[in-house]
Each structure stands twice: as C-alpha cells, then as structure tokens.
C-alpha cells in the first residue's frame, strides 16, 4: 500500500522520501521491499519529475540497493540496453553505408566536394539505401540530385 501514497493529491518529494525510508526499513522479506521500491518509483513518476525522483531516492544507499534488485528496474534496464544496442547497430550500419558510398563515388568521380560530402554525411538510412542502388550507374549530376545537392 505504501507506493500508493504517491498517487495522493499533494504528494511531494518529502512524501517520496518518507515512503521510501519506510519501505527500506520495513520488516518484510528483501524481495518484497525491492518490488515495493520499484513500484514506488513508477508511481512517483506520475506526480514528480524524473530528476526529483532520482535526487530523492539517490540519497539513500539502502534504497539504491533495493532498486538495483527490483524486477521493474531490471525490466527497464533490459529495455534500455536493447534500445541502446539497436540504436548503436543502426548508427554503425549507416556509418558503413556512408563509407561504402563515399568509396564507390570517389572511385568513379574522384574526391567529393564539400557539399557532396556534407550531404552524404547528413543522409538518413532510407536515402542511403536508395542511393546505393544507383552508385554504379548514375551520373555525378544524378547522384548530386539524389543527395539534394544543387
């Protein structure tokens, strides 16, 4: 029931700190305190800003420890890691596509001018995929047009 206190009208950072300390000190099995602390964070986020929640809960090593073992926090951690991995892979793939496109273009036309290089670096993944289909056959003017270079 303690985490529900954060849903009450007028819940403050002080309310969060008080409830967190009560959960941390409760005569409950550790896993129950971990889960209650995780639920408290979820519900506190409905009333308080993230920086306030982080600041209040970060003051207590015991609360940080309970949070680190909460299944809710573990789920967020896993989701964050998966998202970060996917974003990193996408950036790496786009970087590889840019490098390949630049190598092909420079082998066909010589060094890229500043506008072409900038446009290639700014191209998003769909634009790079579309460009790849024309690298071997399009004229320099057609490539420039695909890159949006006048």
C-alpha positions, 0 to 999 in steps of 0.5 A, spaced: 500 500 500 505 504 501 507 506 493 500 508 493 501 514 497 504 517 491 498 517 487 495 522 493 493 529 491 499 533 494 504 528 494 511 531 494 518 529 494 518 529 502 512 524 501 517 520 496 522 520 501 518 518 507 515 512 503 521 510 501 525 510 508 519 506 510 519 501 505 527 500 506 526 499 513 520 495 513 520 488 516 518 484 510 522 479 506 528 483 501 524 481 495 518 484 497 521 491 499 525 491 492 518 490 488 515 495 493 521 500 491 520 499 484 513 500 484 514 506 488 518 509 483 513 508 477 508 511 481 512 517 483 513 518 476 506 520 475 506 526 480 514 528 480 519 529 475 524 524 473 530 528 476 526 529 483 525 522 483 532 520 482 535 526 487 530 523 492 531 516 492 539 517 490 540 519 497 539 513 500 544 507 499 539 502 502 534 504 497 539 504 491 540 497 493 533 495 493 532 498 486 538 495 483 534 488 485 527 490 483 524 486 477 521 493 474 528 496 474 531 490 471 525 490 466 527 497 464 534 496 464 533 490 459 529 495 455 534 500 455 540 496 453 536 493 447 534 500 445 541 502 446 544 496 442 539 497 436 540 504 436 548 503 436 547 497 430 543 502 426 548 508 427 554 503 425 550 500 419 549 507 416 556 509 418 558 503 413 553 505 408 556 512 408 563 509 407 561 504 402 558 510 398 563 515 399 568 509 396 564 507 390 563 515 388 570 517 389 572 511 385 568 513 379 568 521 380 574 522 384 574 526 391 567 529 393 566 536 394 564 539 400 557 539 399 557 532 396 560 530 402 556 534 407 550 531 404 552 524 404 554 525 411 547 528 413 543 522 409 538 518 413 538 510 412 532 510 407 536 515 402 542 511 403 539 505 401 536 508 395 542 511 393 546 505 393 542 502 388 544 507 383 552 508 385 554 504 379 550 507 374 548 514 375 551 520 373 555 525 378 549 530 376 544 524 378 547 522 384 548 530 386 540 530 385 539 524 389 543 527 395 539 534 394 545 537 392 544 543 387 
